[in-house]
Amino acid sequence: MDLFSDPAIWLPWTFAALMGLSILMYVILDGFDLGVGLLVPLAEDEDKDLLVASIGPFWDANETWLVLAIGLLLVAFPTAHGIILSALYLPVFVMLVGLILRGVSFEFRAKAPASQKPRWNVAFFVGSLMASMSQGFMLGMYVMGLTWTLPHVAFALLTAVFLTVGYSFIGAAWLIAKTSGELQKRAVGWAKRGIWGLILGIAAISMATPYVSARIYEKWFSMPEMLYLSPLPLLSAAMVLYLLWQIKRLPQDNDRSAWGPFMAAMALFVLAFGGMAYSFYPYVVPEQITIYEAASAPESLLIILIGTLFVLPAILGYTILSYSIFRGKATELRYD
């Protein structure tokens, strides 16, 4: 049957694509500002204000994508929403506490006396660490099928560490583009160390995913499916080599290549996400329920889609506007 001839087919597929886009946008955008928060303890005291200022105009807009993704999951795939959040209740709680702590410390440290800033810097780092680790843990548990066994929890903890280091890398890549001078040089050093965590994290998930189910193994290693997947690892390897080459030659006096590592890191995240989407489709809960089984009634999805067509451009437009207005190097963040 043609994909677009049956609303019971194309509507769930459309919402799965929209939800995937929202998750990807969140991971990339909030990933780098979480990464900047993770790097705060490594920065000199005089540089910490600039680190926070580099994400000041963006962090709240970045988190909007998470709200959109969870909202789409709830209204479009309510059954999957219940299964996923029931299985991941604890790490979701930790993530929300971390995001709240980040938001509070972000606002208060900008207004606090100089003597109180170190406390808010610690809170900002702890909130970033909680959010990053919990997201990595949830990713690992999702890959393992949301079943709480000791090996699966161990893998999820490993993924939590790797994703946290990966976030710190993309945060360092952001700082390379948004800062200059000594801070930029330090950001290059952070990126040189952090890239290995990103590489190891992608490798660990890539090696584990095909062994989660015989279906995924078949999609990866049978012909001609293997040919369909092959561009993703090849492009990922090319991006890794480009990142290593680009970071090695930074910083440059003309700053011409400062955005190169960040753009390449974004591309690597997109490729990794594409590989996961290819592997788990059509399941929204791995090996348990497909997007078509979990979807709301087509009539409901159609009404929700109309609303989404207004909300999504607004979020996208606001995101583009904020990044356009505050382009260029970061400056002091002020509220007066």
Summary of the structure (lengths in Angstrom):
residues: 336
radius of gyration: 20.4
end to end distance: 60.7
largest distance: 67.0
contacts: 1114
relative contact order: 0.14
helix: 81%
strand: 1%
